[in-house]
Amino acid sequence: MSLKVEIKPGERIIIGESIITNRGHRAKLVIDGNAPILREKDIMRTEEADTPCKRVYLMIQTMYLASDPKSHFNLYFDLIGEVQQAAPSTAVQIDAINNQILIGFYYKALKQAKALIAYEKELMEHGTCS
């Protein structure tokens, strides 16, 4: 099944290990194959990972794009452990993410990690980490 993606002028997309930048007009791409794909709106840069949950997202992104995602599991589970210790109430979100990772659905795990980041923001705004 093909994935149809439309990218705006100046927008970037990662396909596999390549970053593609649209330097022209709006472009429509049809992508066949199994390469991991991330649109610019889903890409987190290292300097943007300035909270524990954003670092979790960055690690999942790394696993999603890696040829050997399992080589990152130890660091990922260390990060998750730190988040759960600091904010035990994140257990539901973390369990959902872990389930996706353990069955190899890294893109779905990224989507779940966005919910974790939103929850972290809510906790920080209310000054609670429980």
C-alpha positions as CSV (number, residue, x, y, z in Angstrom):
1,M,0.0,0.0,0.0
2,S,1.3,3.4,-1.0
3,L,1.6,6.4,1.4
4,K,0.6,9.7,-0.2
5,V,2.3,12.7,1.3
6,E,1.9,16.4,0.4
7,I,4.7,18.7,1.5
8,K,4.7,22.4,1.5
9,P,7.5,24.6,0.0
10,G,10.5,24.6,2.4
11,E,9.1,21.6,4.4
12,R,11.3,18.7,5.2
13,I,10.5,15.0,5.5
14,I,12.7,12.1,6.6
15,I,12.4,8.9,4.5
16,G,14.7,6.2,5.9
17,E,18.0,7.8,6.6
18,S,17.5,10.6,4.1
19,I,16.2,14.2,4.8
20,I,14.3,15.5,1.8
21,T,13.6,19.3,1.6
22,N,11.0,20.7,-0.8
23,R,12.7,23.7,-2.3
24,G,10.0,24.4,-4.8
25,H,6.2,24.5,-4.9
26,R,3.8,22.2,-3.0
27,A,4.7,18.7,-3.9
28,K,2.8,15.4,-3.8
29,L,4.8,12.3,-3.1
30,V,3.7,8.6,-3.4
31,I,5.9,6.4,-1.3
32,D,6.1,2.7,-1.6
33,G,8.1,0.5,0.7
34,N,8.9,0.0,4.3
35,A,11.3,2.9,5.1
36,P,10.4,4.9,8.2
37,I,8.9,8.3,7.3
38,L,8.6,11.4,9.5
39,R,7.1,14.7,8.4
40,E,8.7,17.9,9.8
41,K,5.9,18.4,12.3
42,D,6.8,15.1,13.9
43,I,10.6,15.6,13.9
44,M,12.2,16.6,17.2
45,R,15.7,18.0,17.1
46,T,18.1,17.3,19.9
47,E,18.1,20.9,21.2
48,E,14.3,20.8,21.5
49,A,14.4,17.8,23.9
50,D,14.5,20.0,27.0
51,T,12.3,18.0,29.3
52,P,12.3,14.4,30.4
53,C,9.3,13.4,28.3
54,K,10.6,15.2,25.2
55,R,13.9,13.2,25.6
56,V,11.7,10.1,25.7
57,Y,10.1,11.2,22.4
58,L,13.5,11.9,20.9
59,M,14.7,8.4,21.9
60,I,11.6,6.8,20.3
61,Q,12.2,8.8,17.2
62,T,15.8,7.5,17.2
63,M,14.5,4.0,17.5
64,Y,11.9,4.5,14.7
65,L,14.6,5.7,12.3
66,A,17.3,3.2,13.3
67,S,18.1,0.1,11.4
68,D,18.4,-1.7,14.7
69,P,15.9,-0.1,17.1
70,K,16.5,-2.6,19.8
71,S,20.1,-1.3,20.3
72,H,18.5,1.8,21.9
73,F,16.2,-0.1,24.3
74,N,18.5,0.2,27.4
75,L,18.7,3.9,27.1
76,Y,15.0,4.2,26.4
77,F,14.0,2.1,29.5
78,D,16.5,4.2,31.6
79,L,14.7,7.4,30.5
80,I,11.3,5.9,31.1
81,G,12.4,4.8,34.6
82,E,13.4,8.3,35.4
83,V,10.1,9.7,34.2
84,Q,8.1,7.2,36.2
85,Q,10.1,7.8,39.3
86,A,9.6,11.6,39.1
87,A,6.0,11.4,38.1
88,P,4.3,8.0,38.9
89,S,1.0,9.3,37.4
90,T,2.6,8.9,33.9
91,A,2.3,5.1,34.2
92,V,-0.8,4.8,31.9
93,Q,0.9,6.8,29.1
94,I,4.2,5.0,29.5
95,D,2.5,1.6,29.5
96,A,0.7,2.5,26.2
97,I,4.1,3.6,24.7
98,N,5.9,0.5,25.9
99,N,3.2,-1.8,24.4
100,Q,3.7,-0.1,21.0
101,I,7.5,-0.4,21.2
102,L,7.5,-4.0,22.3
103,I,5.4,-5.0,19.2
104,G,7.6,-2.8,16.9
105,F,5.1,-0.1,16.2
106,Y,7.5,2.9,16.8
107,Y,5.4,5.4,14.8
108,K,2.4,4.7,17.0
109,A,4.7,5.0,20.0
110,L,5.7,8.4,18.8
111,K,2.1,9.5,18.7
112,Q,1.5,8.2,22.2
113,A,4.7,10.1,23.3
114,K,3.1,13.3,22.2
115,A,0.3,12.7,24.7
116,L,3.0,12.0,27.3
117,I,4.6,15.4,26.5
118,A,1.2,17.1,26.8
119,Y,0.6,15.5,30.2
120,E,4.1,16.5,31.3
121,K,3.3,20.1,30.4
122,E,0.0,19.9,32.3
123,L,1.9,18.6,35.4
124,M,4.5,21.4,35.2
125,E,1.9,24.1,34.8
126,H,0.1,22.8,37.9
127,G,3.4,22.3,39.8
128,T,2.7,18.7,40.5
129,C,4.7,15.6,39.6
130,S,2.6,12.8,41.0
